[in-house]
């Protein structure tokens, strides 16, 4: 018996050739013993250099399906639904822990095959109460289509998350990722708020930017320029176009039931600023203050780049309890009507329409802004109601038509 260690590919090839020659040798004979030794040496070498990779989870699942004669529908008990089965087999959905347990426990697929190389399989939506989202509203608005809102709540929300560029939204606890501020109404349904945020991101993804946002251009004068657009007959649309040309996406997404919000500001994954408005109140005064308020948050550095982070504002709440909101209020008010001009003008005391118009012209803003400021300062919402630009905002956006 003349056997050499198998250390190189040349040794390996020579050993394989000799194994072929000895194949079938009777056990216990010199040839049989040589065959056994060579098989052992080759086996050790292959473990080190020719290790056969484990099949991928999808390959393993398909192999079991082939062995058992399964169709995709036969996997529903283990993966959850027909759409989930299709998405897993097409590589569009990662396996959740519950799926892994079911496939291992019931079909005998080794756990090391389903979880390889330390891959992390997050708890993907296991604790989510899908029916609590405003599913019917989402479908009725056409935000997501092609699903039955009565039976496919999860599929609808995952589709929305995909449109928003947040496919992993339900595999992590995103609820704590966005700061909501003191202007957040306690009556808000958290599921409806999340759906609104995802809808905002989805709508923003449809908007193509012409230029990249430059933070250095954003200052008090910038916000004042936006406010001055209010005097134009198409000021609402002009403001949207102005911001777009500066790298800021302004989107309008109507609020869902059980939410009380006027606007929000956030950054997407590319750090692009997004100003989101609900136009809950169809009035020019509310539109311009909300817009400048959200821009003020951006100017003041209140929003930073975290997945899902945003500041949500219900501006019906008069009192701003934290410094962020107070600062944004001050900057917005100064940008719309400079404080010195406001304090020295008789309009704030007389409340006369001619004085309101005079101050508006002096500040170069729409008269609704002055009327709204007076109503707020006096905490009297019965006065100057005809000067607010009622019904002049929603007509500019397709989502309301």
C-alpha positions as CSV (number, residue, x, y, z in Angstrom):
1,X,0.0,0.0,0.0
2,X,1.6,3.2,-1.2
3,X,-0.5,6.1,0.1
4,X,0.4,9.8,0.2
5,X,-1.3,12.5,2.2
6,X,-3.9,14.5,0.2
7,X,-2.7,18.1,0.5
8,X,-3.0,19.6,-2.9
9,X,-5.4,19.5,-5.9
10,X,-2.9,17.3,-7.7
11,X,-2.9,14.8,-4.7
12,X,-6.7,15.0,-4.7
13,X,-7.0,14.2,-8.4
14,X,-4.5,11.3,-8.1
15,X,-6.5,9.9,-5.1
16,X,-9.7,10.1,-7.1
17,X,-8.2,8.3,-10.0
18,X,-6.9,5.5,-7.7
19,X,-10.3,5.3,-6.0
20,X,-11.9,4.7,-9.3
21,X,-9.4,1.9,-10.0
22,X,-10.1,0.3,-6.5
23,X,-13.8,0.8,-6.6
24,X,-15.6,-2.5,-5.7
25,X,-12.6,-4.0,-3.9
26,X,-13.6,-6.5,-1.2
27,X,-13.4,-5.3,2.4
28,X,-10.4,-6.6,4.4
29,X,-8.2,-7.1,1.4
30,X,-5.2,-4.9,0.8
31,X,-7.1,-3.2,-2.1
32,X,-10.2,-2.7,0.2
33,X,-8.1,-1.3,3.0
34,X,-6.3,1.1,0.6
35,X,-9.8,2.2,-0.7
36,X,-11.0,2.9,2.8
37,X,-7.9,5.0,3.6
38,X,-8.1,6.9,0.4
39,X,-11.8,7.6,0.9
40,X,-11.1,8.9,4.4
41,X,-8.2,11.2,3.2
42,X,-10.3,12.5,0.3
43,X,-13.2,13.1,2.6
44,X,-11.1,15.2,5.0
45,X,-9.7,17.2,2.0
46,X,-13.2,17.8,0.6
47,X,-14.4,19.1,4.0
48,X,-11.7,21.6,4.0
49,X,-11.6,22.7,0.3
50,X,-14.5,21.2,-1.5
51,X,-17.3,21.7,1.0
52,X,-20.7,21.4,-0.7
53,X,-22.7,24.6,0.1
54,X,-26.0,24.2,1.8
55,X,-29.0,24.8,-0.4
56,X,-30.7,28.2,-0.1
57,X,-33.9,28.3,1.9
58,X,-35.9,28.6,-1.3
59,X,-34.0,25.6,-2.9
60,X,-34.7,23.5,0.2
61,X,-38.4,24.4,0.2
62,X,-38.7,23.6,-3.5
63,X,-36.9,20.3,-3.0
64,X,-39.3,19.3,-0.3
65,X,-42.2,20.3,-2.5
66,X,-40.9,18.2,-5.3
67,X,-40.3,15.2,-3.0
68,X,-43.7,15.4,-1.5
69,X,-45.6,16.4,-4.6
70,X,-46.6,19.7,-3.0
71,X,-48.2,22.6,-4.8
72,X,-47.9,26.2,-3.6
73,X,-51.2,26.0,-1.9
74,X,-49.9,23.1,0.3
75,X,-47.5,25.6,1.9
76,X,-50.1,28.0,3.1
77,X,-50.4,26.3,6.6
78,X,-46.7,26.9,7.1
79,X,-46.2,30.4,5.4
80,X,-49.5,32.0,6.1
81,X,-51.3,32.9,2.9
82,X,-51.2,32.3,-0.9
83,X,-49.5,35.6,-1.5
84,X,-46.9,35.0,1.2
85,X,-46.1,31.6,-0.4
86,X,-45.6,33.2,-3.8
87,X,-43.5,36.0,-2.4
88,X,-41.2,33.6,-0.4
89,X,-40.7,31.3,-3.4
90,X,-39.9,34.3,-5.6
91,X,-37.4,35.7,-3.2
92,X,-39.6,38.8,-2.5
93,X,-40.2,38.1,1.2
94,X,-37.8,36.9,3.9
95,X,-38.7,34.1,6.2
96,X,-40.1,35.1,9.6
97,X,-39.3,33.2,12.7
98,X,-42.7,31.6,12.8
99,X,-42.3,30.4,9.2
100,X,-38.9,28.9,10.0
101,X,-40.3,27.1,13.0
102,X,-43.2,25.7,10.9
103,X,-41.0,24.6,8.0
104,X,-38.5,23.0,10.4
105,X,-41.1,21.4,12.7
106,X,-43.6,20.1,10.1
107,X,-41.5,19.6,7.0
108,X,-38.2,18.6,8.5
109,X,-36.1,21.2,6.7
110,X,-32.9,21.7,8.8
111,X,-32.8,25.0,10.7
112,X,-29.2,25.6,9.6
113,X,-30.5,25.6,6.0
114,X,-33.3,28.1,6.8
115,X,-31.0,30.3,8.8
116,X,-27.5,30.5,7.2
117,X,-24.4,32.5,7.8
118,X,-25.8,34.3,10.8
119,X,-28.5,35.8,8.6
120,X,-31.0,37.8,10.7
121,X,-34.6,37.0,10.1
122,X,-36.5,39.7,12.0
123,X,-39.9,39.1,13.5
124,X,-41.6,40.4,10.4
125,X,-45.0,41.7,11.3
126,X,-45.9,38.9,13.8
127,X,-47.3,41.3,16.4
128,X,-49.0,43.6,13.9
129,X,-52.7,44.0,14.1
130,X,-53.3,44.4,10.4
131,X,-57.0,45.1,10.7
132,X,-56.3,48.2,12.8
133,X,-54.9,50.1,9.9
134,X,-57.4,52.2,7.8
135,X,-57.4,49.6,5.1
136,X,-60.7,50.5,3.5
137,X,-59.7,54.2,3.3
138,X,-56.4,53.2,1.7
139,X,-58.2,51.1,-1.0
140,X,-61.0,53.6,-1.6
141,X,-58.5,56.4,-2.2
142,X,-56.6,54.2,-4.7
143,X,-53.4,54.4,-2.8
144,X,-53.1,50.6,-3.1
145,X,-55.2,48.6,-5.5
146,X,-55.7,45.0,-6.6
147,X,-56.5,43.7,-3.2
148,X,-59.6,42.8,-1.2
149,X,-59.7,45.2,1.8
150,X,-61.8,42.6,3.8
151,X,-59.3,39.7,3.6
152,X,-55.9,41.1,2.5
153,X,-55.1,43.8,5.1
154,X,-51.5,42.6,5.5
155,X,-50.9,42.5,1.7
156,X,-52.3,46.0,1.4
157,X,-50.0,47.4,4.1
158,X,-47.0,45.7,2.8
159,X,-47.7,47.0,-0.7
160,X,-48.0,50.5,0.8
161,X,-44.7,50.1,2.7
162,X,-43.1,49.0,-0.6
163,X,-44.3,52.1,-2.4
164,X,-42.9,54.1,0.5
165,X,-39.5,52.5,0.0
166,X,-39.8,51.0,3.5
167,X,-40.1,47.3,2.8
168,X,-38.7,46.4,6.3
169,X,-41.1,48.7,8.1
170,X,-43.0,45.9,9.7
171,X,-39.9,43.8,10.5
172,X,-38.7,46.4,13.0
173,X,-40.3,48.5,15.7
174,X,-40.6,51.8,13.8
175,X,-43.2,53.3,16.2
176,X,-40.5,54.9,18.4
177,X,-38.4,56.1,15.5
178,X,-40.3,59.3,14.8
179,X,-40.6,62.2,17.1
180,X,-44.1,63.5,17.3
181,X,-43.8,66.7,19.3
182,X,-46.2,68.4,21.7
183,X,-48.6,69.3,18.9
184,X,-49.6,65.7,18.6
185,X,-53.3,65.0,19.4
186,X,-53.8,62.3,22.1
187,X,-56.9,61.1,20.2
188,X,-54.8,60.1,17.2
189,X,-55.1,56.4,16.2
190,X,-51.4,55.2,16.0
191,X,-52.2,52.8,13.2
192,X,-53.8,55.6,11.1
193,X,-50.8,57.8,11.8
194,X,-48.4,55.2,10.6
195,X,-50.5,54.6,7.5
196,X,-50.5,58.4,6.8
197,X,-46.7,58.6,7.1
198,X,-46.3,55.6,4.7
199,X,-48.7,57.3,2.3
200,X,-46.7,60.5,2.5
201,X,-43.5,58.7,1.7
202,X,-45.2,56.8,-1.1
203,X,-46.5,60.0,-2.6
204,X,-43.1,61.7,-2.3
205,X,-41.5,58.8,-4.2
206,X,-43.6,59.8,-7.2
207,X,-42.1,63.3,-7.2
208,X,-38.9,63.8,-9.3
209,X,-36.6,66.4,-8.0
210,X,-34.8,68.8,-10.4
211,X,-32.1,69.7,-7.9
212,X,-30.6,68.5,-4.7
213,X,-31.6,70.3,-1.5
214,X,-28.9,72.7,-0.2
215,X,-29.4,73.4,3.5
216,X,-27.3,76.5,3.3
217,X,-30.0,78.2,1.1
218,X,-32.6,77.7,3.8
219,X,-32.8,80.7,6.1
220,X,-35.5,83.2,7.3
221,X,-35.5,85.0,4.0
222,X,-36.2,81.7,2.2
223,X,-39.3,81.1,4.2
224,X,-40.4,84.7,3.8
225,X,-40.1,84.3,0.0
226,X,-42.4,81.3,0.2
227,X,-44.9,83.4,2.3
228,X,-44.8,86.2,-0.3
229,X,-46.1,83.8,-2.9
230,X,-49.4,83.8,-1.1
231,X,-50.4,87.1,-2.9
232,X,-50.5,85.3,-6.2
233,X,-53.8,83.9,-7.5
234,X,-52.0,80.5,-7.9
235,X,-49.9,81.0,-4.8
236,X,-50.5,77.5,-3.4
237,X,-49.3,75.8,-6.6
238,X,-46.4,78.3,-7.0
239,X,-45.2,77.5,-3.5
240,X,-45.1,73.8,-4.3
241,X,-43.1,74.5,-7.5
242,X,-40.8,76.9,-5.7
243,X,-39.9,74.3,-3.1
244,X,-39.5,71.6,-5.7
245,X,-36.9,73.7,-7.5
246,X,-35.1,74.0,-4.2
247,X,-35.0,70.3,-3.6
248,X,-37.9,70.1,-1.2
249,X,-40.8,67.8,-1.9
250,X,-44.2,69.2,-0.8
251,X,-46.9,66.5,-0.9
252,X,-50.6,66.6,0.1
253,X,-52.1,63.5,1.6
254,X,-55.6,63.9,3.2
255,X,-55.7,62.8,6.8
256,X,-57.3,59.4,7.7
257,X,-60.2,59.1,10.1
258,X,-59.2,59.2,13.7
259,X,-56.2,61.4,13.0
260,X,-55.9,65.1,13.9
261,X,-53.0,66.5,12.0
262,X,-52.3,69.4,9.7
263,X,-48.8,68.8,8.5
264,X,-45.5,67.0,9.1
265,X,-41.8,67.4,8.1
266,X,-39.5,64.4,7.5
267,X,-36.4,63.3,5.6
268,X,-36.4,60.3,3.4
269,X,-33.6,57.7,3.1
270,X,-31.8,60.0,0.7
271,X,-32.1,62.9,3.2
272,X,-34.5,64.7,0.9
273,X,-36.8,67.0,2.9
274,X,-40.5,66.3,2.6
275,X,-43.2,68.7,3.7
276,X,-46.5,66.9,4.1
277,X,-49.8,68.6,4.4
278,X,-53.2,67.1,5.0
279,X,-55.3,70.2,4.1
280,X,-57.6,69.1,7.0
281,X,-58.9,72.7,7.0
282,X,-59.6,74.1,3.5
283,X,-58.4,77.6,4.3
284,X,-55.6,79.8,3.0
285,X,-54.6,81.0,6.4
286,X,-54.2,77.5,7.7
287,X,-52.3,76.4,4.6
288,X,-49.7,79.2,4.7
289,X,-49.1,78.9,8.5
290,X,-48.8,75.1,8.3
291,X,-46.3,75.3,5.4
292,X,-44.1,77.9,7.0
293,X,-44.3,76.2,10.4
294,X,-43.0,72.9,8.8
295,X,-40.3,74.8,6.9
296,X,-39.3,76.4,10.2
297,X,-38.8,73.0,11.8
298,X,-36.5,72.2,8.9
299,X,-34.6,75.4,9.2
300,X,-34.1,75.0,12.9
301,X,-32.7,71.5,12.5
302,X,-35.5,69.8,14.4
303,X,-35.7,66.8,12.0
304,X,-32.8,64.6,11.4
305,X,-32.1,61.5,9.2
306,X,-33.6,58.5,10.9
307,X,-35.8,55.9,9.2
308,X,-39.4,57.0,9.7
309,X,-38.6,60.0,11.8
310,X,-40.8,63.0,11.4
311,X,-42.5,65.8,13.3
312,X,-46.3,65.7,13.2
313,X,-48.3,68.8,14.0
314,X,-51.9,69.3,15.0
315,X,-52.0,73.1,14.8
316,X,-55.5,73.3,16.3
317,X,-53.7,72.7,19.6
318,X,-53.0,76.3,20.7
319,X,-50.4,75.5,23.3
320,X,-46.9,74.4,22.2
321,X,-45.4,72.6,25.2
322,X,-41.9,72.0,24.0
323,X,-39.2,74.4,22.7
324,X,-39.2,72.9,19.2
325,X,-42.8,73.9,18.6
326,X,-42.4,77.3,20.2
327,X,-39.4,78.0,18.1
328,X,-41.1,76.9,14.9
329,X,-44.2,79.1,15.7
330,X,-42.0,82.1,16.2
331,X,-40.1,81.7,13.0
332,X,-43.3,81.0,11.0
333,X,-45.0,84.1,12.5
334,X,-42.0,86.3,11.8
335,X,-41.7,85.0,8.2
336,X,-45.4,85.7,7.5
337,X,-45.7,89.1,9.3
338,X,-42.5,90.6,10.9
339,X,-43.2,91.0,14.6
340,X,-42.3,94.7,14.6
341,X,-44.7,95.4,11.8
342,X,-47.4,93.3,13.6
343,X,-47.1,95.1,16.9
344,X,-47.1,98.6,15.4
345,X,-50.1,98.2,13.0
346,X,-53.6,99.1,14.1
347,X,-55.2,96.0,12.4
348,X,-54.5,93.8,15.4
349,X,-56.6,96.0,17.5
350,X,-59.3,97.4,15.2
351,X,-60.0,94.1,13.4
352,X,-61.4,96.2,10.5
353,X,-61.2,94.6,7.1
354,X,-59.6,97.8,5.6
355,X,-56.8,97.6,8.2
356,X,-56.4,93.8,7.6
357,X,-55.9,94.5,3.9
358,X,-53.5,97.4,4.6
359,X,-51.3,95.2,6.8
360,X,-51.4,92.4,4.3
361,X,-50.2,94.7,1.6
362,X,-47.5,96.1,3.8
363,X,-46.2,92.6,4.7
364,X,-46.7,91.4,1.1
365,X,-48.8,88.4,2.1
366,X,-52.4,87.3,1.5
367,X,-55.0,89.0,3.7
368,X,-56.1,85.6,5.0
369,X,-52.8,85.4,6.9
370,X,-53.4,88.6,8.8
371,X,-57.0,87.6,9.5
372,X,-55.9,84.2,10.8
373,X,-53.3,85.8,13.0
374,X,-55.8,88.1,14.6
375,X,-58.3,85.3,15.2
376,X,-55.5,83.3,16.9
377,X,-54.1,86.1,19.0
378,X,-57.6,87.1,20.2
379,X,-58.7,83.4,20.6
380,X,-61.9,84.5,18.8
381,X,-62.8,82.3,15.8
382,X,-66.0,84.0,15.1
383,X,-64.5,87.1,13.6
384,X,-63.1,87.7,10.1
385,X,-64.3,84.4,8.9
386,X,-64.9,85.6,5.4
387,X,-61.3,86.7,5.0
388,X,-59.7,83.3,5.5
389,X,-59.8,82.0,1.9
390,X,-62.2,79.3,2.7
391,X,-62.4,76.6,0.0
392,X,-59.4,78.0,-1.9
393,X,-56.8,75.3,-1.1
394,X,-58.1,71.8,-1.9
395,X,-59.2,72.7,-5.4
396,X,-55.5,72.9,-6.3
397,X,-54.8,69.2,-5.6
398,X,-56.1,66.1,-7.5
399,X,-56.5,64.0,-4.3
400,X,-59.5,66.1,-3.4
401,X,-61.1,66.2,-6.9
